[in-house]
Amino acid sequence: MLVKGKIYAQGAPGLLLNAENMANVFAIEAAVINVSGRPYVVPIRSFSGASDNNRIE
C-alpha cells in the first residue's frame, strides 16, 4: 500500500486489507469480509473532511 508515493505497508492482500489500513490510507470506514479466502472491502462511509485519498500526513 502506498501513501503519497511512499510504502505504508506491504504483504499479502489478506493481511493488508483490514479496517485499520482502509481508515489510515483511504480515509474511509470499511468492513472487510473474507469470502472463499479472499478479502472484500465494503465501504461504509468517508471520514468527514477527507479531501483526498491520503489521510496520513
CNS distance restraints for C-alpha pairs under 8 A (distance, minus, plus):
assign (resid   1 and name CA) (resid   7 and name CA) 5.99 0.50 0.50
assign (resid   1 and name CA) (resid   8 and name CA) 5.50 0.50 0.50
assign (resid   1 and name CA) (resid   9 and name CA) 5.16 0.50 0.50
assign (resid   1 and name CA) (resid  10 and name CA) 6.00 0.50 0.50
assign (resid   1 and name CA) (resid  16 and name CA) 7.76 0.50 0.50
assign (resid   1 and name CA) (resid  25 and name CA) 7.96 0.50 0.50
assign (resid   2 and name CA) (resid   6 and name CA) 5.26 0.50 0.50
assign (resid   2 and name CA) (resid   7 and name CA) 4.63 0.50 0.50
assign (resid   2 and name CA) (resid   8 and name CA) 5.30 0.50 0.50
assign (resid   2 and name CA) (resid   9 and name CA) 7.19 0.50 0.50
assign (resid   2 and name CA) (resid  25 and name CA) 7.87 0.50 0.50
assign (resid   3 and name CA) (resid   7 and name CA) 6.41 0.50 0.50
assign (resid   3 and name CA) (resid   8 and name CA) 5.98 0.50 0.50
assign (resid   3 and name CA) (resid  25 and name CA) 6.47 0.50 0.50
assign (resid   3 and name CA) (resid  54 and name CA) 5.87 0.50 0.50
assign (resid   3 and name CA) (resid  56 and name CA) 7.28 0.50 0.50
assign (resid   4 and name CA) (resid  54 and name CA) 6.52 0.50 0.50
assign (resid   9 and name CA) (resid  16 and name CA) 7.11 0.50 0.50
assign (resid  10 and name CA) (resid  16 and name CA) 7.02 0.50 0.50
assign (resid  11 and name CA) (resid  15 and name CA) 6.55 0.50 0.50
assign (resid  11 and name CA) (resid  16 and name CA) 6.39 0.50 0.50
assign (resid  12 and name CA) (resid  16 and name CA) 6.32 0.50 0.50
assign (resid  13 and name CA) (resid  17 and name CA) 5.63 0.50 0.50
assign (resid  13 and name CA) (resid  39 and name CA) 7.11 0.50 0.50
assign (resid  14 and name CA) (resid  18 and name CA) 7.91 0.50 0.50
assign (resid  14 and name CA) (resid  38 and name CA) 6.77 0.50 0.50
assign (resid  14 and name CA) (resid  39 and name CA) 5.78 0.50 0.50
assign (resid  16 and name CA) (resid  21 and name CA) 6.86 0.50 0.50
assign (resid  17 and name CA) (resid  21 and name CA) 6.59 0.50 0.50
assign (resid  17 and name CA) (resid  22 and name CA) 6.98 0.50 0.50
assign (resid  17 and name CA) (resid  32 and name CA) 6.98 0.50 0.50
assign (resid  17 and name CA) (resid  39 and name CA) 6.72 0.50 0.50
assign (resid  17 and name CA) (resid  40 and name CA) 7.96 0.50 0.50
assign (resid  17 and name CA) (resid  41 and name CA) 7.26 0.50 0.50
assign (resid  18 and name CA) (resid  22 and name CA) 6.24 0.50 0.50
assign (resid  18 and name CA) (resid  31 and name CA) 7.72 0.50 0.50
assign (resid  18 and name CA) (resid  32 and name CA) 5.80 0.50 0.50
assign (resid  18 and name CA) (resid  41 and name CA) 7.93 0.50 0.50
assign (resid  19 and name CA) (resid  23 and name CA) 6.19 0.50 0.50
assign (resid  19 and name CA) (resid  29 and name CA) 6.83 0.50 0.50
assign (resid  19 and name CA) (resid  30 and name CA) 5.57 0.50 0.50
assign (resid  19 and name CA) (resid  31 and name CA) 6.09 0.50 0.50
assign (resid  19 and name CA) (resid  32 and name CA) 6.30 0.50 0.50
assign (resid  20 and name CA) (resid  24 and name CA) 6.21 0.50 0.50
assign (resid  21 and name CA) (resid  25 and name CA) 5.75 0.50 0.50
assign (resid  21 and name CA) (resid  26 and name CA) 7.77 0.50 0.50
assign (resid  22 and name CA) (resid  26 and name CA) 5.29 0.50 0.50
assign (resid  22 and name CA) (resid  27 and name CA) 6.57 0.50 0.50
assign (resid  22 and name CA) (resid  28 and name CA) 5.98 0.50 0.50
assign (resid  22 and name CA) (resid  29 and name CA) 6.90 0.50 0.50
assign (resid  22 and name CA) (resid  30 and name CA) 6.62 0.50 0.50
assign (resid  23 and name CA) (resid  27 and name CA) 4.55 0.50 0.50
assign (resid  23 and name CA) (resid  28 and name CA) 4.80 0.50 0.50
assign (resid  23 and name CA) (resid  29 and name CA) 5.68 0.50 0.50
assign (resid  23 and name CA) (resid  30 and name CA) 7.43 0.50 0.50
assign (resid  23 and name CA) (resid  55 and name CA) 7.99 0.50 0.50
assign (resid  24 and name CA) (resid  28 and name CA) 7.89 0.50 0.50
assign (resid  24 and name CA) (resid  54 and name CA) 7.93 0.50 0.50
assign (resid  24 and name CA) (resid  55 and name CA) 5.92 0.50 0.50
assign (resid  24 and name CA) (resid  56 and name CA) 6.17 0.50 0.50
assign (resid  25 and name CA) (resid  53 and name CA) 6.67 0.50 0.50
assign (resid  25 and name CA) (resid  54 and name CA) 5.72 0.50 0.50
assign (resid  25 and name CA) (resid  55 and name CA) 5.78 0.50 0.50
assign (resid  25 and name CA) (resid  56 and name CA) 6.56 0.50 0.50
assign (resid  26 and name CA) (resid  52 and name CA) 7.93 0.50 0.50
assign (resid  26 and name CA) (resid  53 and name CA) 4.71 0.50 0.50
assign (resid  26 and name CA) (resid  54 and name CA) 6.06 0.50 0.50
assign (resid  26 and name CA) (resid  55 and name CA) 6.41 0.50 0.50
assign (resid  27 and name CA) (resid  46 and name CA) 6.16 0.50 0.50
assign (resid  27 and name CA) (resid  47 and name CA) 5.66 0.50 0.50
assign (resid  27 and name CA) (resid  50 and name CA) 6.42 0.50 0.50
assign (resid  27 and name CA) (resid  53 and name CA) 6.39 0.50 0.50
assign (resid  27 and name CA) (resid  54 and name CA) 7.19 0.50 0.50
assign (resid  27 and name CA) (resid  55 and name CA) 5.57 0.50 0.50
assign (resid  28 and name CA) (resid  43 and name CA) 6.75 0.50 0.50
assign (resid  28 and name CA) (resid  44 and name CA) 7.24 0.50 0.50
assign (resid  28 and name CA) (resid  45 and name CA) 5.73 0.50 0.50
assign (resid  28 and name CA) (resid  46 and name CA) 4.36 0.50 0.50
assign (resid  28 and name CA) (resid  47 and name CA) 5.54 0.50 0.50
assign (resid  29 and name CA) (resid  43 and name CA) 6.22 0.50 0.50
assign (resid  29 and name CA) (resid  44 and name CA) 5.41 0.50 0.50
assign (resid  29 and name CA) (resid  45 and name CA) 5.29 0.50 0.50
assign (resid  29 and name CA) (resid  46 and name CA) 6.21 0.50 0.50
assign (resid  29 and name CA) (resid  47 and name CA) 6.99 0.50 0.50
assign (resid  30 and name CA) (resid  41 and name CA) 6.42 0.50 0.50
assign (resid  30 and name CA) (resid  42 and name CA) 5.42 0.50 0.50
assign (resid  30 and name CA) (resid  43 and name CA) 4.33 0.50 0.50
assign (resid  30 and name CA) (resid  44 and name CA) 5.04 0.50 0.50
assign (resid  30 and name CA) (resid  45 and name CA) 7.09 0.50 0.50
assign (resid  31 and name CA) (resid  41 and name CA) 5.95 0.50 0.50
assign (resid  31 and name CA) (resid  42 and name CA) 5.10 0.50 0.50
assign (resid  31 and name CA) (resid  43 and name CA) 6.48 0.50 0.50
assign (resid  31 and name CA) (resid  44 and name CA) 7.01 0.50 0.50
assign (resid  32 and name CA) (resid  39 and name CA) 6.31 0.50 0.50
assign (resid  32 and name CA) (resid  40 and name CA) 5.49 0.50 0.50
assign (resid  32 and name CA) (resid  41 and name CA) 4.56 0.50 0.50
assign (resid  32 and name CA) (resid  42 and name CA) 6.07 0.50 0.50
assign (resid  33 and name CA) (resid  39 and name CA) 5.59 0.50 0.50
assign (resid  33 and name CA) (resid  40 and name CA) 5.26 0.50 0.50
assign (resid  33 and name CA) (resid  41 and name CA) 6.62 0.50 0.50
assign (resid  33 and name CA) (resid  42 and name CA) 7.70 0.50 0.50
assign (resid  34 and name CA) (resid  38 and name CA) 5.32 0.50 0.50
assign (resid  34 and name CA) (resid  39 and name CA) 4.52 0.50 0.50
assign (resid  34 and name CA) (resid  40 and name CA) 6.21 0.50 0.50
assign (resid  35 and name CA) (resid  39 and name CA) 6.42 0.50 0.50
assign (resid  35 and name CA) (resid  40 and name CA) 7.23 0.50 0.50
assign (resid  46 and name CA) (resid  50 and name CA) 7.12 0.50 0.50
assign (resid  50 and name CA) (resid  55 and name CA) 7.20 0.50 0.50
